[in-house]
Amino acid sequence: MSLLLPFWQRLLITIAAMLLASFLAGLVWSWLFGAELPSYIAGLVGGLAALPVWDFLRRIRPSEK
């Protein structure tokens, strides 16, 4: 039996990483330029952050008890 993280756990962690990356990008953008980050750029940053997170989560396995 292959022990992988269930799909729903990977999805929740990936969504959390996307939201965090978008939020942090917005903070940095606001700090640098003093304006709001356009939503399409925030989405791009979040989407690009999700790719390596999803790939990493597919490779790790939960600890066996």
Helices and strands as residue ranges (DSSP letters): H 7-33, H 39-59
